[in-house]
Amino acid sequence: MEALRIISGWIWGIPSMVLLVGTGLYFTIRMRGLQFRRLGQAFRLAFRKTENGDGEIGSFQMLMTSLAATIGNGNIAGIAVALTMGGPGAVFWMWVIGLVGMATKYAESLLAVLYRRKSDKGEMVSGPMYYIEHGLGKAFKPLALAFGLFGLIASFGVGNTIQANAMSTVLEKTFGIPLLGFGIVLAIAVYFSIRGGLERISTISTIFVPIMSVFYIVASLIVLALKADMILPALGLIFSYAFQPLAPAGAFTGVAVMTALQVGVARGIFTNEAGLGTAALVAGSAKTERPVEQGLISMTSTFIVTLVVCTMTALVLLTTGFWDPTGGAISGVAHDASMSGAALTSAAFGSVLGGTGEWVVAFSVFFFGYSTIIGWYVYGEKCLEYMAGTTRLNFAYQLIFSAAACYGAVANLDALWLVADIANGLMMIPNLIGMLLLSKIVIDHTKRYEIGRPLKETA
C-alpha cells in the first residue's frame, strides 16, 4: 500500500502537473480561449442531425458513449475522496483542470478524427496510438505502444474495478446486497452488454446517460435548495483553502496547499479524463468529416462532468459537512470517520433527504458505474486491437474484463484508488507529449475553420 502511495505521488508530482496544466494552458492561449468562445456552438453541434462521414455512430451517440465512460463513480465517490484527502481547496483545482482541460480534450479529439484508420473489420479506429505513430512517424511507435499498454491496464482499474467497488459498497449498505453475489451478477450483465460491441454500447449509453445525469443533478439541486444558507460559506471554503493550508482540527489531519492541488488535479483527471487520451479512442468513430467540429463536441463532456456533475457532489458534501469527520467547518454535523467514497456521499444525501437520499445515490452509483464499465471496455478494446494488430483477442478480453468487474466488487477500495491514479498518470504522459509535438496541426486546423476555410480529413 505504501509503495503504491509513493508511486502515485511520484507520477502526480510537479513535473506531471506542469505538463498537464501547461498543455491545457498552451492550447487555450494559442486558440484564444476556444473552449469559452465556442461552447454554445459545441453544444449545438452535439445535438444536430448526423452528417456524412466514415464513422459508425452519430455525434450525439459518440458524446453519450464518451460521457458514459466519464460520468462514473469518480463524480460521486471520487469527489468524496478528494475532499477528505485534499480538503475543500481540491475542488478549486479540479475546476481549473476542467476549464483548461476542455482545450486539451478538443485537441486530442481533433487529432483522433484526423488520423483515424480502418480496422480489419472495416470499422474506424482512432486514439493517441494512431496520431502518435502516423502523425509523428514510426520512430515514435514505442510511445504509441506505451499508451496502448497503459490504456489497457487502466481499463481494468479506473474503468472497471473502481466502478464495481463503489457500486457494491453502496448497494450493500443501502439494500444489504452481498458483495460477491452482486459481483457475479454484474460480471454477467457486463459481458452481455459488451458482446454487442460499440453499436450496442452506444445505444445503451444514449438511453441511460441523459436520464441518469438529470436524475442525479435534480436530486443534488433539491439538497442544495434545502441547504441554501450553506452554499456561500461552502464556496468560501473552496476558494480560501485553494491558496492556504487547512489547519488540523480534531480528527481532521490538516491539508497543505500542495496536497490540495495534487489531489484536485488527480481527481479532476479521474472524473473528466481531459489529457488522458480516452476521448480520442471513440471520437474517430463519429460520422463527421470535420475534425474541428468533432473536437468541439468532445470538449462539452469535460464541461458537463466537472463544472456541473462534480460541482453538485462537492457542494452537497460541503453544505452538509460530510467532508470532515470532525463535524464540518460550516455545518457542525459529525459523522463516522471510517466512511469514505460513495458511502460518504450517500450519507450526505441521506442527512437531508433521509432514506430517499440514500436511494438516489445508490441508483446513481449503479447506473453511473455500469455505464462507465461498458464505456471503458471500448477504450480497452481499441488499445488491445492496436497492440495486437488484430481483433482475434477481443473475445478473451471480454471474458477477463467481465471477471474483473466481479473482483472489483469485493476488493479493497483504498488500493484500487491508488492503482487508478497511477494508471491515469501513465496514460497521460505519452498522450500529452504526442499532442504537444502535433500542436501546430491542431492550431492550423482551428485557424482555417475559424476563417471559414475548414479542412477535412487529410492525414
N, C-alpha and C positions, 0 to 999 in steps of 0.2 A: 504493500500500500504506500509506504513512504517513498519507495523507488518511483512509483507512478507519479506521486506529487512532485518529485524532483524533476522528472522528465517533462511533465506538463508545465512546470514553472519555467523550465529552460526554453521549451518550444514557444510559450507565450510570453517570453521576455521582451525586453526593449527592442531588439532588432526586428522581431516578428511584428510587433505593434507598429513600429515605424514603417515597415514595408506595407502593412495592411492599410493603415490610415493614410500613409503617404501616397499610395496608389490611388485611393479614392479621391484625395485632395487634388492630385495631379490631373486626373480626368475631369474633375469638377471645374478646376481653373481653366484648363485648356479648352473645354467645351462651354465655358461661360455659364456654369450653373444649369446645364441642360435639364437635369432632373427636377429643377424647380420651375423652369420656364415652360417645359413641355409636359408637365404632369397631367394636366387636363386632357391634352391630346392623347397621351398614353392610355388613359382610361377609355377614351372614345374608341381608339383603335382596338382595344381588347374586346369590345362588345360589337364590333362591326361584323358584317357577313364575311364568311371565309372567302379569301381571294385565291387566285390561281397560284400554284406553286408545286414543288416536288415533294412536299411533306405528306404525312399520313393523317394529321389531325388539324383542326382549325385553331386559330389564335386563342379563342376563349378556352377551348379544351386544353390547349398547351398551358395556359396560365393556371387553370384549375389543377392540372396534373402537377405543376410546379408548386402551387400552394398546398396541395395535398401532402407533398413531401416536406414542406416548410412549416405550415401551421400544424405543429405537432405538440407534444408534451413539453417541449422546451418553452413554449408560451405559457404553460401552467406550472409545471414542476421546475423548469429551468429558471424562471423569474424568482420563485421562492428561494432556490439555491443561491441565486445572485445576490438577493437581499440579505440572506443570513451570512454569506461569506464576505460580501463586499460592502454591505450597508446601502443606504439609500443613494449614495453618490454613484453607485454602479449603474443605476438607471439612466443618469445623465450621459455617461459614456456609451451606454447602449444606444441612446438616441443619436449621439454623434456618429457612431459607426453605422447606424442605419441610414442617416442622411447622406453621408459620403459614400456609403455602400451602394446606394442607388445608382451612382455613376459607374461603379465597378461592375455591377450586375448588367447594366446597359452594355458596357464594353464587351464583357465575356459572351453575352447572347448575340451581339452583332457578329463577333468573330465566329461563333458557332454556326450561324447560317452561312457565312461567307466561305467557310472551309468544310462544310459538311460533305459527306460521301455516301454512296450507296453500299449497303451490306450485301453479302451473298444471298440474302433473302429478298433483295430488291427494295429494302427499306432504307430510309435516310438515317444515317448515324452521325453524331456530332459530339463535340466536347473539347476540353483543353488538349486531349491527346492529339486530336486531328489538327487544331490550329497551331499547336507547338511543332508537330512534325512537318506539316505541309506549308505552314507559314514561315517557319524558321529554317527548315531544311533537315535532312537526315542526320546531321551531326547532333541535333537536339533530341533525337528519338529517345535516348536514355531518360531525359527529363519527362517526355511524354509517357514512357513506361512507368516512371516513378509515380506520376499522377494516377495512372490506371491502377497500380497496385494499392496505393493509399486509399483511393476511392472504393476499391473492392473491400478493403478491410473496414473502412468507415461504414459501409452499407450494413455490416453486422453490428456495429456499435451505435452510433448516433441515429441510424435509420431503422434499427430493429430492436436489439435487446434493451436499449434505454427506454424506448417507447413501450415495449411489452412490460417492463418492470414498473413503470409509472401506472400503467393500466391495471395490472394485477394488484398492486398495493392499494389503490383507491377502491377497487371493486371488492377486495377482501374486507376493507374497513367499513364500507357503506352497506354491502349486501351479504357479507360473510361468505363469499365465493372462495373456495380453496385455491391456493396459488397454482398447484400442479394441475388441477382439473381445468382451470381457466387456460393455462398454458397449452394443454393438449388441444382444446377446442380452438384456441387462437391459431395454432400451427396449421390445423386442418383448414380453417377459413382462409388463412393467408395463401395456402397452397392453391386452393381452387380459384382464388382471385387472380394470382399472378400467372396461372396457366394460360390465361387468355391473352397475355402479352399487353403491349402498350394500348391497343384499342380498347380492351376490356377495362384496364386500369383507368384510362382517361374518361370512359363512360361513367364508372363508379365515382370518380373524382368530381365530374361535372354535376352530379346529383348531390353528393354529400357535402362538398366543401362550402358552397354558398349557405346551405341550411345550417350546418354546424357552426359556421362563423357568426352568422346573425344571431343564432340562439345564445351563444356564449357572450357576445357583445351586449345584447339586450339585458341578460342577467347581470352583467357587470354594471351596466348603467343604472339598474334598479338599486343595486347595493350602494353605488356612489350617490344616488339621489337621496337615499336614506341616511347617508353619512356625509351630506353636502358640506356641513360645517368643518369637516376634517380635510377637505380637498386642498385648500390653500396651505394649511400647515404641512400637508404631505408634500406638496410641490416645493415648499420651502426647504424641507429636509433634503430633497433630491438635489437642489441647486447648491445648498450650503455645504453638504458633505461631499460634493464632487471636487471641491478645492481645499477642504480642510479635513484633518483626521477625525474619525469618530472616536471619542474618548470612551474607555471601558466603563461599564456601569452594571453592577450586579453580575448576572450570568453572561452578559454580553462581553466579548473579549476586546472589543475595540478594533477599528479598521483604519489602516493608513491610506492616504490618498492613492498611492501607487497600487495598493491592493484593490481599491475600488475601481481604478482604471483598468487593471488587468482582468478582473472579474467581469466588468461591464463589457469590455471588448470581446472576451471569450464567449460570454453568454449571448452577446449581440450576434456574433457569427453563428453560434449554435442555433439561434432562433431564425435569423433571416438568410443565412448561408451566402451573403454577399462576399465575393472573393474566393469562395471555395471552388467555384467552377461547376457546381451541380446544375445550375440553371442552364448552362451551355450543353449539358448532356441531353436535355429534352428540347431545347429551343430549335434545334435543327430539324425536328420532326414536324414543325408547324408549316402549314401551307402558306408560304409567303415567298416573294421574290426580292423583297427589300430588306436587307439586313438591319438597317437603321430602325425601321418600324418594329421589327421583332425585338430589338433591343429596348425600345421604349415600352413595349408591352411587358417585357420581363421585369423591368425595374419597378413596376407597380406592386409586385409581390412583396418587395422589401418594405415599401411604404405601408402596405396593409398589415404585414406581420409585426413590424417593430413599432411604428408610430400609432397603430390602432390596437391590435390584439394584446401585445406585450404591455403597452401602457395601461390598458384596462386592468390586467392582472396586478401590475405593480401598485396601482392606486388602491385597489381593493385591499391588498396586503398592508399597505401603509396606513390607510384610513382606519382599518380595524386593529392595527397594532400587532398583526401576526407575523411580522418580520423579526421581532425582537423578543426573546423568551423572558425578558425582564418585565414585559408589560407594554412595550412600545413607547416611543418618545412622545407620542401625541394622544394615545388613546387610553393608556393606563389599564389595559386588559391583559392579564398574564395568561400564558398558555404552556402546554407541555413542551419543554425544551428538546425532547427527543424527536419531536415531529420534524419532518423535512420534506422537501419536494412537493409532489402533488397532494400529499396528505395535509400539508400545512395550508395550501391554497384552499383545499376542501373545508378545513376548519374555519378559515377566514370567511368564506361564503356562508357557512353554517352559522357563524356567530351573529349574522344579520338576518338571514333568511330561514334559519332553522334547518330542519331536515330537507326542505326543498332545495336549499343552497348546496347541501352535500350531494343531492341527486343531480343537480345541474353540473357540478364539477365531475361527478362520476361518468355521466353520459358524455360530457365534453372530452374527458380524458380518453374514453373508449373510442369515440369516433375520430378525434384528432390523432390518437396513436395508431389506429388501424389504417387510416388513410396515409399516414406518414410511412408506415411499414411498406405498404404496397407501392407507394411512390418511390421510395428509396430502392425498391427492388429494380425498378427501371434504371436507376443510376448505376447500381452494381452490375447489372446485366450489360450495360453499354461498356463499362470498364473491362469486364471479362471478355467480351467479344473482341475488343481492341487488342488485348494482350494475347489472346489465344488465336486470333485471326480467323475464327470460325464461330458458329452458333451451336456446335455439337455438344458443348459442355453446359448449355443452358439448363437442361433437364436436371443434371446433377446439382447445379447451383440452386435451382428451385427447391429441391429436397432439403439441402443443407440450410438454406435461408429460412425455410419454414420451421425446421427443427430449432434454429437459433431463437425464434420467437418464443418457443416453449421454454428454452433455457433462460431467456431474459426474464420471464415471468417469475422465476424463483431465485434469481441471482441477487447479489449484493449491490445496492444502489450506488453507494459511495465509490466503489471501484469502477463501476460502469461509467459514471460521470467523468472520471479522470481519463479513462480509456477513450471516451468520446471526444474530450478536449484534445487529446494527443492526436487522434486520427484526423480531426478537423485541421489542426495546425499543419500536419504533414501533407494534406491535400492542398492547403492554401499556398504553400511556398512555391512549388513548381508552377501552379496556375498564375500567380501574380508575376513571377519572373517572365513567363511567356507573354502575358498581357502587356507588360511594360515594353518588352522588345518589339511588340507589334502595335504599339500605341499610335504610331504615325498613320497606320492604315485605318484605325478606328477614327481618328480625328479627321482624316481626309474624307472618309465616307460621310461623317457627320456634317462637315462644312458643305460638301456638294449637295447633300439633302436639304440643308437649310437655305441654300441659294436657288433651290428649285431644279437642280440637275442631279437627282439621286442616281446612284449606281446600283445595278442589280448584282447578283452573284457573279463574281469574276474570278474567284480563286480556283 
